[in-house]
Structure formats: C-alpha cells, structure tokens
Amino acid sequence: MKKLNVGIVGLGWPGQRHAEGILASNTGALYACADTSEQRRADFAKQFAPQKIFETQEEMLADPALDAVVTCLPNFLHFPSVLAALEAGKNVFCEKPPTLNAAEMRVLQEESAKRGLVYFFGRQARFSGAMLAAKQLVADGRLGAAYFGKTVFIRSRGIPHGIGGWFTDKSRSGGGALIDLGVHAIDSIWFLMGAPRPISVSAQVFQNFKSHVNLPIFDVDDGAYGMIRFENGAVVQFEVSWAANLTDDLPASNAYGRELINTTLYGPRATIRLNPLALFEDQNGQPVKVEISPELLPKGAANPFALQMQNFLDAIAGKAEPINSAQQAVYLMEMLDAIYTSSASGREVPLATA
Ligand SMILES: NC(=O)c1ccc[n+]([C@@H]2O[C@H](COP(=O)([O-])OP(=O)(O)OC[C@H]3O[C@@H](n4cnc5c(N)ncnc54)[C@H](O)[C@@H]3O)[C@@H](O)[C@H]2O)c1
C-alpha cells in the first residue's frame, strides 16, 4: 500500500521528533522538509534524509505528491501555516499551542471540516505509557466520578528563547509560561478526565523573572496559577512556571534548575498520579498504593511521538478518529484565553462554550 507523503516545516527539536515518528511508522514516508534556516535544513537532511528539501512552506505545498504537513513553526505562524496547508488541500498536524487564541482555532476547525481534511494538534504526552495506562484505569471506573485534578509544570530556571527570542515576545508567542508549558499541564489533566466541557476560570499570571534573561522583548507571563471549573462539577488546579524559586523537595533537572511535571486526578474510590505512575485506592477504608503492572502499559508506549504520529496517519487513512481533534483544540484555546482574561480582570470568567 502506498505510504502517505508527509512534509515537516520548522526543523527544531519538535520537527526532529516528528521525523522519528514518521520513520517509525509503516504507513507514512518522510517525504519533505522546509525551513528558512540553511543550518537547520542541512542538519535535518543529514540526520533524516527526506526526499525533498525546501526553504519555504509555500514551495513545499506546491508539490502535488505531498499528502500532509507537520507544522513546527513559532506560535504566531501556526495559524497562517495551517490555513495555507488546508487551502492547498493537505492534511495538517500542528505543534502546541494550537494557535495564539481560540478565535484563530475556530477558523481552522471550520476550514478543515469544510474541506474534509484532518486537523491534528501536537500533544505527545497524551500518548505516553503512563497516560494511556491511567486513562484505562479511569475508563474501568477505578476512581469513581473524579472531582478534583491537580496539574503542575514548573521549572525554576527555564525561560526559553527560540530563534530570534520569539518565546518572550507576546506578538509572536501569544503568551509566556502559560501558553508554552501550561497548555501541556492543563491538557494532561483535562485529557485524563475525558475532556469535560470547561465552564469557568479563575486565575492569575505573573511576570517576576524577566531579569534572568537578556532578550530584546519580554512582555509575557513567567508563571500562571489558577482553577478551572467543568460542566460535570469537577475542578482543576494548575501551577505553571518558567522560573520560580522552587523548594528543594522538587527534583533537580539538567537543563532547568528544578523541574516538576505531574498530574493527579482524585476520585472517591481512588486517586491516580502520572509521575511516577501509581494508583492510591480506598481498600476497606484505607488508601492503599497499588502497583501498576507493566502489562497495563500499552505496546509501543516507549515512543509517544511515534504513537501520536500513527494516530494522525490513521486518521488521514480513515482508520481512526483523530485523538487530538480540532474541537478539543478550540476548548483548550478557550481555557487559555479565559485564564488571561481572568488574570487581567481579577475575576472568575465564564468560558465562551459555557
Ligand atoms: N511538543 C513539544 O514538546 C514541543 C517542544 C518544543 C517546542 N514545541 C513547539 O514547536 C514550535 C517550534 O518551537 P521550537 O522550539 O522548535 O522553535 P525554534 O525557534 O527553535 O524553531 C523554529 C524553526 O522554524 C523555522 N522558521 C521560522 N520561520 C519560518 C518560516 N516562515 N518558514 C520556514 N521556517 C521557519 C526556524 O528557522 C526554526 O528552525 C513552537 O510552537 C513550540 O511551542 C513543542
């Protein structure tokens, strides 16, 4: 059977991980790549040997043999890149955050639906072994009706730059720690809960650590904290930072000072924690730690990028529903928008979808 020809635009760290994902799949071919940086193109070509190499996405889209595009460009280019790919009749996978805001994402949702093309957003942690095993336990009813989730993505010294310092420039990033790391943290708990409809947000974002870096523009948040309410009555508390004076009970990281990425979902029957994966179950009135047997971890879970790419390719082939769907990207962006609105107003704000 003919493989699907995939092209990647933006050849930094995520572009390279998706190349590995495509190469690991037996239904996708690493057909093309594009990047305006000559160095990035040369390094990528040497490592992954795509069939075609372009400088711009426009040139890549003009190739009729291309079936799908993977966009790993800076955040402000997600919307124009995805829109151009859809208009050229290509299926599209876009790195996180889906867009700069929900309004942009609604346009992409409509456009992909109208054209019958697959839209998919990047969230590899949905395909990690811990997440897949935890989802199974939740689906089996082991927690009961989950009422509270806590999700954390915090670094003590981890302000990113990106080529040209775009991460800290709101016009090019859409926001700071929240839109960069918060999208991971919030999506992890939300996905684990089964993506219930969010109804309101109360949150505050902060900028306290600008002096840690020497960047031309720094007009974004470096920390975000708050609570989200869901239609099913559950609430989620989130904690996100690029930089903070974290306490010494948090693990040291090679690159980011201290770092903790964790998600915990509480139910009346049990609580599940992703990192390290464990279930804490009520047994005769006592919370008991239950070991998760390795058999529960799905096959292939060692490479979440490959599993994610396979779901995208299967969705194009009509063999699966896209797990990281356009509708969920809209909800996610609505939550992020509402967090910024709540912070600016100092009030709890309802979501557009409520
Ligand atoms: N899923 C993850 O865990 C993860 C991790 C890191 C980054 N990301 C996301 O991936 C995206 C890229 O992040 P990054 O860290 O690789 O940024 P980066 O700045 O290091 O790389 C962006 C790449 O895009 C290229 N580029 C920029 N404008 C271009 C254009 N108009 N046409 C073609 N190429 C162009 C640059 O030359 C560069 O190689 C961001 O949206 C980020 O949020 C996701």
The ligand as an ORCA input file, in Angstrom:
! r2SCAN-3c Opt
* xyz 0 1
  N       5.660     19.235     21.749
  C       6.669     19.711     22.431
  O       7.059     19.161     23.466
  C       7.370     20.944     21.936
  C       8.682     21.216     22.351
  C       9.300     22.364     21.859
  C       8.615     23.222     21.015
  N       7.323     22.948     20.654
  C       6.584     23.861     19.769
  O       7.166     23.812     18.457
  C       7.179     25.101     17.865
  C       8.609     25.474     17.459
  O       9.389     25.558     18.623
  P      10.996     25.464     18.560
  O      11.451     25.387     19.969
  O      11.401     24.406     17.609
  O      11.336     26.927     17.966
  P      12.662     27.364     17.199
  O      12.614     28.846     17.115
  O      13.856     26.685     17.810
  O      12.498     26.709     15.739
  C      11.580     27.180     14.788
  C      12.078     26.789     13.407
  O      11.211     27.351     12.420
  C      11.996     27.950     11.387
  N      11.196     29.005     10.782
  C      10.793     30.168     11.344
  N      10.025     30.866     10.494
  C       9.924     30.131      9.351
  C       9.223     30.299      8.136
  N       8.462     31.366      7.902
  N       9.325     29.316      7.203
  C      10.080     28.215      7.417
  N      10.776     28.012      8.565
  C      10.691     28.937      9.525
  C      13.233     28.461     12.084
  O      14.313     28.650     11.196
  C      13.485     27.331     13.096
  O      14.284     26.302     12.553
  C       6.555     26.048     18.886
  O       5.209     26.284     18.575
  C       6.675     25.325     20.210
  O       5.627     25.636     21.117
  C       6.701     21.818     21.078
*
